[in-house]
């Protein structure tokens, strides 16, 4: 790679590590969804080399760069000229900043539904000029951004609002012309959102029960708790939080909301301490962990957005382009695994002795199974521990 020497060395070292993991068919499978959901731009460990003034270190920074590099250089030149990458979960902008530094000719589109996060990231990345453009949207607004089929209506996003989505911006125009060289999705809640205690994401601090990644649209966590039926509450707690005591918790919520509607996280945490048996509290981590995860996923329609964006991402890739998904719970990883498995299948009818011309798979898996962080990466950033990484590459045009 002909980017700066320091960046090249970092990417090369990461590439060696990535190749070893990708080549191994025995990479660890996804962990249980009961693992804590890590942040998109996770809080830095003390003394971490990437924390800097922004106070967050992106998860698996070198590994992600190594996975995306072949796509960037296949579609563009070695320094990224002629290539564009989408960061669908921009957050604090750490991954985006590193990619723009490593490939000085690269263009990048950053998507985030959180206006405050997008404003902060735009300031951080302003030094890259028109090589970067930010768009406020949930990441399944991608089809409208890059001009591929499969667009869906996204709450709060108007694709005709040129103040937000400028089709003349160089990065967007390039994506619509040649396709994507890469796409990155670091799923889950970001450390920036966890740090803003008034958002209600963190269960260790009493705060309003909001949990919306875009505070201007949709129901809050309080609306869910106060309005859902017993069956619906139990379903989301069990499905999205893997909560063993979903029915018991739903019963307690309905009983307590009759006395007074829920409005703060502290009251919910107290209820969860009472509803979950003491033996399980001692061995199952914080009793609020699973319920808060389930509420956040429901409020933000996270799995719906992921199901929507997966085909958009694959369709948007140029030949040689790659997409990387970083998942922190098994439901997310299962959706990614299923989409990738479909994409690498041949369309030759079953039973024929040979591959029919034109029916070959259009994609290939770069990671075999869900690749996890190694010991060094977890030491650098403990929030990388539960992450599962999958990468796919387009090999043929549509």
N, C-alpha and C positions, 0 to 999 in steps of 0.2 A: 504494500500500500504506500502511496506516495504522499500521505499526509505527514504532519510533523513527526519528527523522530520519536518523541516521547509517546505520542498517541499510537504510533505504529507499533512500538514495542509492547505497549499495553494490550493492543488488539491482538498482536501475534501470540503473546502468552495466553490470552484468553482463548484464542482459536485452538491452541493445542489442547487446552483443557476441554473445550467444547467438543472437539473432534473425538476425544477419547470417550466422552460420555455419549455422544451421538452414535458412535460405532457400536457401543455395547447394547446388545439386545436384552440384557438383564438389568437395565436401569430400573430403579425402584418404582413401584406403582404408586398411584396417588394415595396420600395418607387419608385418615378419617376426616370427615368434615367437622369433627369436633375440635380440630386444631384451631387455634386462634387465627382470625383473618388478619393477615399482615397488611401493611399500608402500601399504597402505590408508590409513594416516595417516602420510604420509612425513615423514622427518626434515627439519627446517627448515633452509633456507640461512641463513648468518650474517646477522643483522639483519632477518630476515623478520618482517613485522608480526604474524603469527599464531602464532609459535612459543611465546611465553609460558612459563609455568612448566612446561608439560607437554612441551616440547621437540619437538613435532611440529606440522607444518603440514598440514592436510588438502589433498588434491589437488583443484584446480579448485573451490575453495570458492564463489566468487561465481557461476561458471557453473552449478554444480549448483543453487544457490539460485534462480537465474533460471529454470532449467528446471522446477523443482518449484513455483515460486510460483503459476502459473496454476491448477494442480491444487488447491493448498491453498485458494486464494481462491474457486475454483468450487464446491468441496464445503463449505467453511466460510465464515466472514466474512473481511473483509480482514485482520484480525489473527490469523487461523487458528482462531478459536473454532469448535468443531464439526467440526474436521478432525483426522485422525490420519495420521501418516507412520510407515512402518517403515524403520529403518536396519538392513539385514540384515547389515552388516559393521561393527559398532559400533566395534571397535578402541579407540583412545584417546578416542573421543567427540567429536572435533573438528567433524565435519559436524553431528552431533546438537546440540551446544552452539550452533552458529551458527544453525541452524534454530529452535531454541527461543528464542533471543534475538531473532531477526528477526521472529518471529510469536508475540507474547506470549500468545496464546490457544491455540496449537497443542499437541496431545498427540503423543507420540512413543514408539514401541516400539523398543528396541534389542536386536538379537540378536547373540550371539557365542558360539562354542563354547569359547573360552578363558576359564576361570574367573578367571585373574589379570587379564586385560584387562577383563573384565566388572566385577570388583571395583573396579578403578581408575576405570573410566568411571562407575560408580554414585556414587563419591565426588565426581567432577568435576561430575556433573549433579544432585547432591542438592539444590542450591538451587532447582531447578525443581519440587520437591515431587512431587505425584502426576501432574503433566503428563508425567513420564517414568517408564517401567518397563523394566527390563532382564530378559531371559530368556536363560538359558544353553542354547543349542542351535546345531547347525549350521543354516545359514540355510534348508535345505529342511525344517526343522520348522515353517515358516511356516503351512502349512495348518492344523495343529493350533492354532497360536497365534491366528489370526484367524477360524477356523471356516469354512473353505471346503473344497470337495471336493478330492480328490487327495492326501490325507495319506499319507506314507510312513514306514516305521520308520527312525528316525535313531539311530545308536549313541549310547548314553549319555543319551538324552533320553526322559523319561517324561512324556507330556502330562497325566497325572493327578496329577502332583506339584505340588500347589497352592503349595508353598513356593517353587517356581521359576516356575510359570505360574499366576498368580492370575486366574481369569476375571472377578473383581470389580474388578480394577484399572481405573481410568477409561479409560486408553488402549486396553486390550484390549476392554473392553465397548463402547467407541465404534466400534472397528474391526469388531467382530462385528455391530453394529447398522446402521451406515451405509456400511461399506466403507472402503477406503483412499483418502485424498486423494493420497498419494504413496508411493513406495518407492524406496530407494536401495541399490545394491549396488556397492561399491568392491572389486573382486575382487583376489585375491592375498594375499600375506603382508604383515602390518603391520610398521611400523618398530619397534613395541614388541617384536615377536617377533624381529626381526633384532637388536635391541639386547641381548636376553637370550642371551648367547653359549652358555649351557649347553643351549639348545634345539636347536642344531645346524643352524639355517637358513643361517648365514653361512659361506661357504667360506674366508674370509680369517682365521678364528680356529679353532684346533684345539679341538674340543668333542665330546661324545658325539653319535653319529649317531642323533638322535631324530626331529626334524622334525614331530612331531605338534602340530597346533594345539590339540587337546585332549589334554594329556599323560596322561589317565586311560584312554583307549580306543584300541584298534586297534594294528596293528603299527608298529614304528619303521622308520626308513630302514635301520638295521642289519639288521633282520629281512628286509627286501626283498633287500638285497645278499647276505646269507648263505643265503637260502632259495629264491630264484627260480631257475628254469632259465635256461640261456643264451638260449633263444628269448624267454622272457618279459622278461628284462632288456633284451635288444636292442630288443624291441618298445616298452617304455615309454620308453627313452632316445630312440628315433627318433620316436615319436609325440608324447610330451609335452615333449621337449626339443629336437626338430629337430636331433638330434645325428648328424652325418655319419658318425662313427666308432663308432656304437652297437655293431656286431658286434665290433670290435676291443676296445672297452672291456669288453663282457660277457665276452669270452674272458679278458682280464686279471683281471677280478674273480673268475671261477671258479678260475683258477690260484692267485691269492693267498689266497683264502679257504680253500683246502685246507691251506695252511701255518698260517694262524691266522684265525679269524673277524674280520670288520671290527667295530670298536667306536667309532672316532673319525674325525672328518672329516679330520684331518691326513693320515692314512694314505691315505684315498681321494684326496685332492688330489694326493699324491705319485704315486699310480698313474695319475691322469689326465694329469699332466705327461709321464709316460713313454709312455702309450698314444697320445696325440695327436701327430701329426708336428709337428716344429719349425716348418715353414712355416705350418701352420694356427694354431699358438700365437701366431705373430707377427701374424697378421691377423684372427683370429677372436675376440678378447677373451679373458678369463680362461678357461683350459681347463676349469674346474669349473662354469662358469655353467650350461650346458645340462643337465649331469648332475644338479646339485643341484635345478634347477627340475623336472626329470622325476621325481626321487625324491619331492619335496614334493607334487607333484600326485597321484602314486600313493598315497602314505601317507595323504593326507587326502581321497582320493576327490573331488577338487575339481570335476572335470568331471561326475561323476555327480550331485553336489549341485546344480550349476548346471542341468543338464538337468531335475532334479526341480523346482527352484524357479521356473523361467521360467513354466510354465503357472499355477502357484499365484499368482504375482504378478499376472498379467493377470486371472485370475478374481477376485482380491480387490479390484481397483480399483473405486471408485464411478465413476459417469458424470462425466467431467471430470477424473478422477484420472490421474496420470502416474507412470510408473516410469522410472528412470534406471539404466543399467548402465555401469560403467566397467571396461573390460577392458585387460589388459596383454600378452596373447599372442593370437595369431591363432586358436588353438583355441577359446578363450573367446568371442572376438568372433564367430566363425562360428556358434556355437550361438545367441547372442543375435540375430544377423542372421536366422537361419533361423526362429526363433520369431516374431519381429516380422513377417517377411514373410508368414507364415501368418495372423497375426492381422488383417492389413489387407486380406485377400482377401474378395471377395464370394462368397457361396454360391449365387448365381444360376447355374443350369446353363450351361455353355459353349454358345455359338452363338445364344443368345436375343438379340434386338435391343435389349432394355431390361432394366433392373434390376427384379427381382421384388420387390414389397413384402415387407418382413421379411427379405430376404436381403442387405441392405446390410452392408458391413463394420462391425464394432463398435469398431474402433480406427483411429487414424490416426498416421502417423509424424510426429514433431516434428523429428527430425534426419534429414536426407537423407544416407544413408551414415554412415560412422563419422567423427564430428567429433573433431579433434585439438586439443591445446593450441596457443595462439598464442605468439609470441615473448615477449610480456610474461609470460604465465602460466608459461612454462618458465623465464624469468629469476627469477620469484618463487619457483618450486619446481622444480628440475631433474628431480625424479622424475615430473613430469607429462609429460615428453617422449614416452614410448611409449604413453600412455593413448589409448584410443578410446572415445568416449562415444556411446551410443545412447539415445534417449528415445521412448516411445510413450504415447499418450493414449487412454483409453476414451471413445468418443463415443456409444455406445448401450448400454442394459442388455441382459442375457442374455435 
